[in-house]
Amino acid sequence: MKRGDIGNLPANHTDNAVGHSLTRGGVLKLTGIGVVIFILLSAVVYISFTLLPQSSGAGVILTTPQPTSIPDSVAIIHTFPITTEGIHIFNDQLAVWQMTEAQYQFAATHYTGTQKIFASNARRLRAHNPDFILLNYRLGLGLGYQETTGNCNPTGNWHEVIEGEKWVREYPQAPQESWFFEWGDQRVFHCQWGWYLMDLEDTSWREYWGNEVLRQLQANQADGVFVDGLIVPNYYGGDQFDPPLPEIDETFEHTWSANIEDFISFMQTGELADYYFIVNVGNWVTGRDITDYSAADGVLVEGFARWDEGGYFDPQDGDWQLQMDRILGLVNLDKILLLQQYVDNADVEDRMFLLGSYLLVKGRYTYLNMELSPEPEWFPEYEIPIGSPIGSIPSTISALWRSDWKLYARNYSNGLTLVNPTNEKQIVDLGATYYQATPHGGGIVPPDGDISKWTMEYTPVTNLILEPNQAAVLLIETP
């Protein structure tokens, strides 16, 4: 059950089916037959395994073969931990196939969770941390088909999802025609990523999607589903589809917003309701987007605090403020927020800007991920002992504006964070001595899991300068 509840335990019973005892000869005979059967079954399993197709085009692919996963009779759904104290990391993906045991241990004890791994990998992580969270991946708007080549041709590998210990083809053998959303009497295909746009209001599609997700969650011993790209489709760009969707159309967009909300609400009923339902909302800065995601258990903001490496939000557009306000809206509802951005390891100022922005909006279930690589990564600033926020969670980011400093600021029990998303340099007189945190090192966790060479420096300051798109984390006391 969701939030750590446990399902029904099987009733105890006594097996009274055997009514007669066997002679010694009968026992030996049955034992011999059992040995023969065991040998034959072992041979069949071995031959079947070795002949199993390894090509993704075949619809089933195995990487790092592991023992077959059998769903537990007792379904335990692990609880996302409270994040009030300190800094908490949810690592979106892990290259588990090439990780050492030391890296497994590091990931399990430093991250809240991850997604897209086999059940056996999850068990290996949970051997080090029984509370480790696992999410399964699934497209939200679409049905994965094939990778595309030029002119939107779906001629590449089949798209696949994880089920237990294998990758399986997402596209079924005989999909129903009613599942597909049509525009101009045609199925709509995403040319870049190779998936079909589906009709979220179709009852049979909902049932199929929900049943597929539920079965795979159980097979993977997962805690929830990560629903990718569940946004109004033309926000991807209408010209990304074949046939093209309208670039801007209020009626079209509002209808899709309502359908997305209804789809989320439907998936929060039945057996699937016991699991976490986390939606990828992208950058979440489209001003005309009215989609309400409050029915979901949480969202991932993929593009947190800026567009991309070196591409910050334009202060004139107000995108940074809009994104922060939308995040705070869900934080105040105690929703799960996975705040993710891709970083250049060498750009320490950018890393601190992302961390500072995270500390401004952090609530009870708010997680950060500065993604560098599928390999496990770590940054020393994740361990700054900032403490807990002082006061209630603001309803909007404007509540944290310090007009005297012309910055956004939030107080913590052991310091404060200052963020400058404006296009002007700000000079701040702090009025007291603080210790400014500066990280040294960080990146891919070594095979031996030793990160002792990555350190934090704490410099006493009474004033500081913050350039545009910079932040500072200041402590009252050094560690």
Summary of the structure (lengths in Angstrom):
residues: 479
radius of gyration: 25.7
end to end distance: 39.4
largest distance: 94.1
contacts: 1438
relative contact order: 0.10
helix: 30%
strand: 26%
